[in-house]
Amino acid sequence: MHRVTALCAAAAITLSAVAAVSPAQAAFHIIKWGGNDLCQVWDDSIPTKPWPDNYKAVSKHVGTYDGAVAVKAHLIKKGVCKI
């Protein structure tokens, strides 16, 4: 019985170490709100859609938040977004 408990404890420690080393990869994209040309970085890991629903995606998915901020800055320079 002690071996089973020790094995379960070792497995739990190993799984938590793997989870800590490899965090979930979040994806982001830029959305543009209708009527005012304001853009926002949206985190796709949020289980709901933005509200109100008068928005459209103006970028492809980006793997990191910093990358999404850079894409947003580029869209502002191009005049696609105001802020």
Backbone bond lengths (Angstrom), bond angles and torsions (degrees), N, CA, C in turn:
res aa  C-N    CA-C-N  psi(-1)  N-CA   C-N-CA  omega(-1)  CA-C   N-CA-C  phi
1 M - - - 1.452 - - 1.523 110.77 -
2 H 1.322 116.56 -36.30 1.459 119.92 179.69 1.521 111.37 -65.57
3 R 1.345 116.45 -32.93 1.458 120.16 179.86 1.533 110.64 -67.36
4 V 1.307 117.71 -39.58 1.471 121.33 179.70 1.524 109.84 -65.18
5 T 1.310 116.37 -43.40 1.464 120.71 178.41 1.523 110.58 -63.05
6 A 1.318 116.84 -44.30 1.462 120.72 179.08 1.527 110.78 -64.51
7 L 1.319 117.18 -39.19 1.460 121.46 178.97 1.526 110.66 -65.27
8 C 1.313 117.86 -43.45 1.463 121.74 177.65 1.524 111.32 -63.77
9 A 1.321 117.37 -40.94 1.459 120.83 178.73 1.525 110.69 -65.08
10 A 1.323 116.75 -41.96 1.464 120.26 178.72 1.526 110.93 -64.73
11 A 1.311 117.59 -40.22 1.465 121.52 178.67 1.524 110.61 -64.82
12 A 1.321 117.41 -41.03 1.468 120.75 179.59 1.522 110.98 -65.42
13 I 1.320 116.69 -41.33 1.470 120.01 178.70 1.525 110.27 -65.10
14 T 1.323 117.34 -41.72 1.462 121.33 179.66 1.522 110.55 -63.63
15 L 1.318 118.06 -45.19 1.464 121.18 -179.83 1.523 112.23 -64.34
16 S 1.317 116.94 -39.83 1.462 118.92 178.96 1.525 110.98 -69.70
17 A 1.323 118.29 -33.30 1.470 120.86 177.02 1.525 110.31 -67.74
18 V 1.321 117.82 -41.12 1.460 121.45 178.28 1.520 110.08 -65.13
19 A 1.310 117.76 -41.15 1.465 121.03 178.98 1.514 111.29 -65.06
20 A 1.326 118.00 -35.44 1.460 120.84 -179.92 1.523 111.46 -72.78
21 V 1.321 117.40 -33.31 1.455 121.13 -178.36 1.519 111.49 -77.13
22 S 1.335 118.36 -36.02 1.459 121.06 -177.10 1.532 110.08 -118.61
23 P 1.341 117.66 85.71 1.453 119.67 -179.41 1.522 111.01 -67.79
24 A 1.304 116.00 158.88 1.457 121.17 179.51 1.528 109.79 -63.64
25 Q 1.312 115.40 137.66 1.453 120.87 -179.10 1.529 108.51 -85.70
26 A 1.299 115.40 113.13 1.457 120.02 178.77 1.522 108.92 -87.97
27 A 1.296 116.19 151.00 1.459 121.07 175.59 1.521 107.96 -117.06
28 F 1.296 115.67 145.58 1.455 122.45 -178.77 1.521 108.47 -128.65
29 H 1.303 116.41 157.73 1.450 120.96 168.28 1.520 108.83 -150.44
30 I 1.315 116.05 167.30 1.455 121.38 -178.03 1.517 108.18 -98.30
31 I 1.331 115.51 130.09 1.459 120.48 174.76 1.529 108.37 -113.16
32 K 1.315 115.09 148.75 1.471 121.98 -179.93 1.523 107.47 -118.63
33 W 1.323 115.25 124.45 1.455 120.79 -179.16 1.520 109.77 -78.32
34 G 1.307 116.75 137.19 1.454 122.08 -179.75 1.515 111.90 -71.10
35 G 1.329 115.65 142.34 1.446 120.49 174.95 1.506 115.40 92.01
36 N 1.338 118.71 -21.18 1.459 118.28 -177.11 1.529 113.66 -135.76
37 D 1.301 119.68 -1.85 1.465 125.08 177.61 1.523 113.67 59.69
38 L 1.298 118.56 22.14 1.458 121.63 175.19 1.526 109.08 -83.90
39 C 1.328 116.63 136.55 1.455 121.29 -179.64 1.526 109.86 -113.71
40 Q 1.318 114.37 154.67 1.457 120.69 -176.85 1.520 108.88 -145.03
41 V 1.331 116.32 143.13 1.455 121.07 171.99 1.521 106.99 -76.63
42 W 1.331 117.11 125.73 1.462 120.87 179.88 1.519 109.24 -113.13
43 D 1.315 115.93 130.36 1.459 123.49 179.13 1.521 108.61 -87.23
44 D 1.333 116.65 116.49 1.463 120.59 -177.72 1.524 113.42 -71.18
45 S 1.326 118.05 -11.34 1.460 119.17 178.14 1.529 112.10 -77.88
46 I 1.323 117.10 -10.28 1.464 120.49 174.92 1.526 107.36 -71.80
47 P 1.317 118.55 126.02 1.465 120.04 -171.54 1.531 115.15 -73.18
48 T 1.304 118.49 -5.15 1.461 120.01 179.36 1.519 110.42 -112.82
49 K 1.312 116.47 166.92 1.454 121.68 175.96 1.528 108.87 -90.25
50 P 1.345 117.14 157.72 1.466 119.14 177.52 1.528 111.05 -60.76
51 W 1.334 114.61 150.08 1.457 120.35 178.08 1.504 108.78 -129.41
52 P 1.286 122.79 137.73 1.462 126.49 -2.99 1.522 110.73 -69.76
53 D 1.315 115.11 169.35 1.457 119.05 -171.53 1.530 113.74 -90.68
54 N 1.311 118.45 24.88 1.466 121.15 178.04 1.535 109.69 -94.40
55 Y 1.311 116.02 60.29 1.459 122.09 -179.42 1.523 108.28 -135.07
56 K 1.333 115.60 164.94 1.457 120.26 170.88 1.522 108.27 -142.78
57 A 1.307 115.82 150.57 1.466 121.00 177.62 1.524 108.08 -77.24
58 V 1.333 116.82 130.21 1.457 121.04 -179.47 1.524 112.06 -116.27
59 S 1.324 117.40 11.28 1.460 121.09 176.11 1.517 109.34 -145.83
60 K 1.315 114.47 163.46 1.459 120.24 171.52 1.523 108.09 -78.87
61 H 1.320 115.94 171.28 1.461 120.22 178.39 1.523 109.97 -67.74
62 V 1.319 115.67 139.22 1.454 123.65 179.38 1.530 106.58 -120.55
63 G 1.324 117.27 139.00 1.462 121.27 -173.44 1.510 116.33 -73.55
64 T 1.342 118.10 -24.39 1.464 119.92 -176.91 1.524 110.32 -128.93
65 Y 1.322 114.93 158.58 1.457 120.08 177.92 1.525 110.62 -65.62
66 D 1.332 116.48 -42.87 1.467 119.83 179.40 1.523 111.05 -60.88
67 G 1.318 116.87 -39.04 1.464 120.68 176.99 1.519 111.36 -64.05
68 A 1.325 116.72 -39.52 1.470 120.56 179.03 1.522 111.10 -66.77
69 V 1.329 117.37 -37.51 1.463 120.51 177.51 1.530 109.73 -64.92
70 A 1.330 117.38 -38.51 1.464 121.06 177.76 1.531 110.58 -65.28
71 V 1.321 117.02 -40.27 1.470 120.74 177.37 1.521 109.93 -63.77
72 K 1.330 116.99 -41.83 1.460 120.59 178.48 1.529 110.64 -62.26
73 A 1.328 117.61 -42.22 1.466 120.78 178.26 1.530 110.65 -61.54
74 H 1.320 116.69 -38.97 1.466 120.75 178.04 1.539 110.30 -65.46
75 L 1.329 117.06 -41.01 1.473 120.21 178.88 1.532 111.47 -66.43
76 I 1.317 117.72 -32.62 1.464 121.25 176.25 1.522 109.64 -67.08
77 K 1.338 116.90 -43.32 1.470 120.38 178.78 1.531 111.49 -62.92
78 K 1.339 116.76 -35.57 1.464 120.39 179.78 1.521 112.54 -77.66
79 G 1.327 117.64 -11.88 1.459 121.26 179.42 1.523 113.94 89.21
80 V 1.315 116.90 8.39 1.466 120.50 178.12 1.526 109.63 -72.25
81 C 1.323 116.45 -36.80 1.461 123.09 -179.80 1.507 109.69 -121.67
82 K 1.335 115.54 149.90 1.458 120.55 174.97 1.523 110.87 -85.88
83 I 1.288 116.75 -46.92 1.465 122.40 179.10 1.503 108.41 -138.43
